[in-house]
Amino acid sequence: MRGRIEDGQPVTIGPVEPAVVEAGDVVLVRWKGGVLLHLVKEATRDRVLIGNNVGRVNGWASRRDVLGRVVRVHPLGS
């Protein structure tokens, strides 16, 4: 998420109804046996396309796998 959230930068994640997640949101999502904090690139009725802030796309995830949404990015060192 370089440029938007730097490595090691603290964030606050809040609950979110997966149905309201849209492109541009940063979400915590279950992905391949783990969890990732990623940018939503596109959203359909059932899925979200996740990737990073510098152009990489990971792939489609079910909306059921969206666990939360970033509500605040804290300054580094806080």
GUVOTI-763883 format. One line per 4 residues: their letters; for each residue x, y, z of N, C-alpha, C. Coordinates in Angstrom, 3 decimals, always signed. Example, Ala and Ser with C-alpha at 12.3 -4.5 7.8 and 13.67 -1.06 7.14 Angstrom:
as) +13.190,-5.690,+7.800,+12.300,-4.500,+7.800,+13.200,-3.300,+7.800 | +12.850,-2.250,+7.080,+13.670,-1.060,+7.140,+12.900,+0.030,+7.870 $
END
This chain:
mrgr) +0.821,-1.196,+0.000,+0.000,+0.000,+0.000,+0.862,+1.256,+0.000 | +2.133,+1.093,-0.371,+3.036,+2.248,-0.428,+2.344,+3.459,-1.015 | +2.596,+4.605,-0.402,+2.006,+5.846,-0.871,+0.701,+6.181,-0.184 | -0.010,+5.189,+0.224,-1.272,+5.386,+0.948,-1.088,+4.967,+2.402 $
iedg) -0.530,+3.781,+2.605,-0.190,+3.263,+3.932,+1.196,+2.646,+3.798 | +2.136,+3.129,+4.588,+3.503,+2.638,+4.511,+3.671,+1.382,+5.358 | +4.670,+0.585,+5.029,+4.961,-0.633,+5.772,+5.167,-0.303,+7.248 | +4.448,-0.982,+8.111,+4.556,-0.761,+9.551,+3.726,+0.384,+10.091 $
qpvt) +3.033,+1.087,+9.232,+2.220,+2.220,+9.678,+0.943,+1.706,+10.338 | +0.619,+2.191,+11.538,-0.589,+1.711,+12.216,-1.859,+2.249,+11.556 | -2.875,+1.399,+11.577,-4.194,+1.767,+11.056,-5.254,+1.321,+12.048 | -6.398,+1.935,+11.959,-7.566,+1.483,+12.719,-8.519,+0.858,+11.718 $
igpv) -8.948,-0.356,+12.028,-9.885,-1.074,+11.171,-11.224,-1.136,+11.887 | -12.263,-0.774,+11.169,-13.602,-0.805,+11.726,-14.450,-1.844,+11.029 | -15.569,-2.176,+11.643,-16.473,-3.127,+11.000,-17.085,-2.512,+9.748 | -17.430,-3.372,+8.812,-18.075,-2.907,+7.589,-19.010,-4.003,+7.091 $
epav) -20.126,-3.597,+6.585,-21.034,-4.527,+5.913,-20.424,-4.776,+4.533 | -20.041,-6.003,+4.228,-19.374,-6.262,+2.944,-20.134,-5.757,+1.724 | -21.440,-5.696,+1.797,-22.246,-5.250,+0.651,-22.012,-3.784,+0.293 | -21.489,-2.977,+1.229,-21.297,-1.546,+0.948,-19.860,-1.195,+0.552 $
veag) -18.961,-2.179,+0.555,-17.578,-1.929,+0.157,-17.546,-1.549,-1.319 | -16.731,-0.532,-1.634,-16.661,-0.066,-3.024,-15.216,+0.206,-3.412 | -14.993,+0.402,-4.706,-13.662,+0.706,-5.211,-13.104,+1.920,-4.466 | -11.826,+1.830,-4.094,-11.172,+2.902,-3.350,-11.071,+2.622,-1.861 $
dvvl) -11.907,+1.719,-1.340,-11.818,+1.349,+0.076,-10.575,+0.500,+0.309 | -9.988,+0.618,+1.490,-8.909,-0.266,+1.917,-9.526,-1.209,+2.935 | -9.422,-2.511,+2.660,-10.110,-3.502,+3.485,-9.147,-4.567,+3.996 | -9.543,-5.179,+5.104,-8.884,-6.363,+5.606,-9.673,-7.535,+5.040 $
vrwk) -8.999,-8.412,+4.311,-9.686,-9.474,+3.585,-8.966,-10.806,+3.785 | -9.741,-11.886,+3.931,-9.165,-13.228,+3.955,-8.642,-13.530,+2.559 | -7.395,-14.040,+2.503,-6.803,-14.300,+1.200,-5.801,-15.442,+1.301 | -6.088,-16.540,+0.625,-5.172,-17.688,+0.511,-4.640,-18.148,+1.865 $
ggvl) -5.527,-18.346,+2.830,-5.148,-18.870,+4.127,-4.646,-17.838,+5.117 | -4.605,-16.585,+4.737,-4.165,-15.522,+5.636,-5.102,-14.330,+5.515 | -4.613,-13.182,+5.930,-5.374,-11.947,+5.761,-4.446,-10.884,+5.190 | -5.023,-10.005,+4.370,-4.282,-8.909,+3.754,-5.029,-7.606,+3.955 $
lhlv) -4.279,-6.543,+4.027,-4.856,-5.210,+3.989,-4.624,-4.728,+2.559 | -5.715,-4.576,+1.793,-5.563,-4.236,+0.384,-6.618,-3.256,-0.098 | -6.285,-2.642,-1.204,-7.143,-1.671,-1.857,-8.157,-2.397,-2.740 | -9.409,-1.962,-2.680,-10.428,-2.503,-3.574,-10.335,-1.738,-4.890 $
keat) -10.047,-2.465,-5.958,-9.896,-1.868,-7.292,-11.233,-1.799,-8.029 | -12.035,-2.851,-7.876,-13.364,-2.927,-8.487,-14.255,-3.703,-7.537 | -15.557,-3.530,-7.696,-16.511,-4.272,-6.865,-17.722,-4.651,-7.709 | -18.133,-5.897,-7.552,-19.367,-6.367,-8.171,-20.319,-6.733,-7.043 $
rdrv) -21.445,-7.247,-7.394,-22.435,-7.617,-6.374,-21.890,-8.645,-5.385 | -21.084,-9.601,-5.868,-20.625,-10.712,-5.035,-19.136,-10.704,-4.691 | -18.341,-9.907,-5.418,-16.893,-9.990,-5.256,-16.241,-8.614,-5.262 | -15.000,-8.598,-4.748,-14.164,-7.394,-4.824,-12.821,-7.781,-5.439 $
lign) -12.307,-6.917,-6.295,-10.992,-7.112,-6.888,-10.002,-6.356,-6.025 | -9.036,-7.091,-5.456,-8.090,-6.454,-4.537,-6.710,-6.339,-5.171 | -6.007,-5.291,-4.767,-4.653,-5.057,-5.241,-3.971,-4.051,-4.343 | -2.835,-3.556,-4.808,-2.122,-2.582,-3.990,-2.225,-1.194,-4.609 $
nvgr) -1.540,-0.254,-4.025,-1.637,+1.143,-4.431,-0.681,+1.497,-5.571 | +0.146,+0.536,-6.014,+1.108,+0.831,-7.076,+0.864,-0.014,-8.328 | -0.377,-0.474,-8.500,-0.745,-1.120,-9.748,-0.886,-2.624,-9.752 | -0.408,-3.316,-8.730,-0.529,-4.779,-8.715,-1.948,-5.186,-8.363 $
vngw) -2.433,-6.209,-9.040,-3.749,-6.775,-8.753,-3.549,-8.198,-8.251 | -4.156,-8.519,-7.097,-4.054,-9.866,-6.551,-5.109,-10.792,-7.136 | -6.335,-10.307,-7.224,-7.408,-11.129,-7.763,-8.727,-10.836,-7.082 | -9.710,-11.642,-7.426,-11.066,-11.469,-6.895,-11.233,-12.219,-5.586 $
asrr) -11.897,-11.580,-4.634,-12.241,-12.204,-3.348,-13.745,-12.054,-3.154 | -14.323,-13.029,-2.519,-15.747,-12.963,-2.196,-15.985,-11.846,-1.181 | -17.108,-11.203,-1.285,-17.464,-10.194,-0.275,-17.541,-10.821,+1.117 | -17.835,-12.109,+1.197,-17.870,-12.807,+2.498,-16.504,-12.786,+3.184 $
dvlg) -15.445,-12.605,+2.401,-14.094,-12.606,+2.952,-13.625,-11.240,+3.430 | -14.436,-10.209,+3.239,-14.098,-8.874,+3.737,-14.383,-8.842,+5.238 | -13.337,-8.584,+6.026,-13.433,-8.629,+7.491,-13.588,-7.257,+8.128 | -13.136,-6.213,+7.466,-13.212,-4.862,+8.013,-12.677,-3.867,+7.014 $
rvvr) -12.820,-2.586,+7.349,-12.361,-1.503,+6.461,-11.514,-0.528,+7.266 | -10.468,+0.005,+6.663,-9.615,+1.003,+7.323,-10.433,+2.279,+7.514 | -10.467,+2.735,+8.763,-11.194,+3.963,+9.078,-10.254,+5.100,+9.444 | -8.986,+4.742,+9.732,-8.011,+5.782,+10.058,-6.603,+5.257,+9.809 $
vhpl) -5.776,+6.093,+9.233,-4.356,+5.809,+9.065,-3.610,+6.723,+10.032 | -2.846,+6.128,+10.938,-2.120,+6.886,+11.963,-0.738,+7.274,+11.444 | -0.216,+8.393,+11.922,+1.143,+8.789,+11.507,+2.163,+7.735,+11.924 | +3.195,+7.581,+11.104,+4.279,+6.663,+11.481,+4.906,+7.137,+12.790 $
gs) +5.274,+6.175,+13.625,+5.896,+6.507,+14.900,+4.914,+6.816,+16.009 | +3.612,+6.657,+15.736,+2.632,+6.953,+16.795,+2.252,+5.703,+17.553 $
END
